[in-house]
Amino acid sequence: MDYYTNYITSRDDWIFVGMYSDEGITATNTKRREGFNQMIEDAELMARYEKAKAKNDDIAEQIESKKAKRELFKGFIRTLEKQDGITYEFDAGIWSSLVQEVIVKSKDDIRFIFKNGFEVRV
């Protein structure tokens, strides 16, 4: 067992979590296989941890995305606040601060996709 412990701990890309051993009397019944059963329980726990961690990472990514969108919106509001009253003419600066892309599929299907994800079909 020392050979395997040393081998695993020498690898930077592996994590040694412990040694699981038992008598291994039978391969058809695991009732008296404490080491084997503990290994299975730990593996299931690790799988649950990885699933929860992935979900947490996804939520953190969503939060960061929303923060970035909020900053874009704040920039747009600051741009509008600098305006002297209502804008009656086309302002390329305001337009480009809002629109991410324009998709033209046909003359009757034009879509404006704003930086916040909102889509307007004209």
Disulfide bonds with the S-S distance in Angstrom:
none
